[in-house]
Amino acid sequence: MFDAFDEGGGLGATHHRGEGWGRPGRHEAGAPEAMGGAAGRGVRGMAFRDVLQHVYAREAERDAHEPADLRRLNGRLLCVLTACHEVDTARRRLMGSLNTQQTLKSLAHLLTARGDAGLGPGTEQRKLTEMLADLRCTVEMATAMWEAAGRHFTRVTRLLPAQLDTNGTNFIPAAPAEIDRLALEAQRQGDEAISKTPDGHRTSASDRFAQARETYLQAVMDWELAQARWARAGRVRQLAEPGCHTGSQGAMAFAQAVAGQEWQRSNLLMREAHACMTRHALYAVALQLPAHFGVG
């Protein structure tokens, strides 16, 4: 699902809710939740930990202490966390694309009201119309991704996506000392934790943790780069915003800055979710995921 998001090129949720352009309207702010139907209303607000506890209470073998059973439990909870991140990321990206669409529509109305429209083929107004057409496709794609993520979430958790907390989950890098502690936990599993990979090779928990740590460190680097790009895009938008009041060319530069900012926000959301999942995987390999989230 996350790979599909990366290839989609949709736009993400905005950070600056107080900006003059593109504030979410009432119909926009409730759009993803409305897809959950009436059954989802009144039962929202489940944090990721609450979802894990719900699944654990329904499916966990309470008296299972063997390494194989613990690996299955940690793998199951990791699958649930993936579904949670998919829903959260898809919802935030959909809201971002809707907000951006509203911003560009407002800008188009401004140009029309000022008489900047109708200047002939190749004008800024025509370019803005083409951008809005592309954005409609982005909204449709983001909606399809949200719906697919919601169906998967329901299959995995037996909950509605509207029941998941709408605040999202921000990534916080694990402290080096914590990673070292998890590495020791994985090492303590010893030979009992040896398993076979799909190609038949035997790997120990230490080997799997080393691979998970490498993936995690790369995800952190990607997340930091995405943060820097998002910050630059925000500065570009801030500098371009006054130009929307000076004429059609300035308005078009602002429109492009808005679209660029939302593209970078979308990428940041994906990198953030991936970094969270690779951090969760460290705990799962060390068989520490239930303890980390306090479920059980």
C-alpha angles and dihedrals in degrees: 000000000000090000089053090052091052092054094044099071094212124159125255138224119282124243098205104074091167096059116124092232125063103007108172115256123221093260091050098047091056099041102104093040091050089060088062090067131222091304090069096054118099094017101073127116102074110151119214089261090055091053091050091050090050092053093041093052091051102042113015121111099230096199095044110119103150116113092242092053092046091050091052091050094049091046091051093050090047088055090052091051090051090055090049093052091046092055094043094048095044092049094050092047092050092051090049093053091048092050092048091049090053091048093054092044090054089049091051090051089051092053091048093049091049092051094245091126127088097041093137137263117332096026125137090255091060091049090052090052089053091050090053090052090052090047092054088059089049091052091050091050092046089051091052091050091049091051093048091048090049093052091050091047091053093049092051100041106020086232133113117252089233088066092065116097111264095214095085127216121271120213118247115184115238116249114253090240090056091052090051090051091052090048089056091048090053091047091052090061087071123172093340089072095054112125139168125256120223089265092054100257118138116233132183126222088254091055092049092048092050090053092046091050092052090051090047094051091051090049090053091053091049091049092051091050091049090051091053092049091048091051091051091049090051091054091049091052092048092053093045098048098082089056093067088075096051101064145300095296092053090046091053092051088052091049091053090049091052092050091046092051092050091048091054091045089053090052091047091053090053094047091047093052092046091050090050091051094049089050090051088050091060089059092044094054089049089049089239101115097104091047092046092056094036096238126146 
